[in-house]
Amino acid sequence: MRFTCPLIAISDLEASKKFYQEVLGQKIVLDLGWNVTFSGGFAIQLNFADIVLIDKETIMKKSHNFELYFEEDDFDNFIEHLKKFDDIEYVHQPKKYDWQQRVVRIYDPDKHIIEIGESMAVIAKCYLNQGLSVEETANIIQHPVEFVKSCI
């Protein structure tokens, strides 16, 4: 058995396609008209409750129990890109964590949390380019030495 992809329930196919394509730069791999798979390895599903035979009322918006996570190499540019969209609802504005990663969380049209984080590989390279050792960088970004070495 193999895991294929996460699939999220949506209520408006066109709004969701537009969001994932225009805001997050995802490309459509397969569009069946009710199910769309994106290049990022996830899918959206219209009429989810009907397909899996559950009550529509049990599908919750803003359930806050999962997120789709994306990484961006040019975080500053992405934040500027987000400002072009007046209808983006933020979970929170950009913030920086102890491991030096900047992230922003927003909602998609169906109120699923979408996290966009600065690429950890880019962060590691930045510290290495400043002359820090692999071990120092690993300590600062709180990632294994093996990860930092893989970024060289």
Beta strands, then each sheet from edge to edge (+ up, - down):
strand 1: 7-10
strand 2: 28-31
strand 3: 35-38
strand 4: 43-46
strand 5: 67-72
strand 6: 89-96
strand 7: 102-107
strand 8: 113-118
sheet 1: 1+ 4+ 3- 2+
sheet 2: 5+ 8+ 7- 6+
end
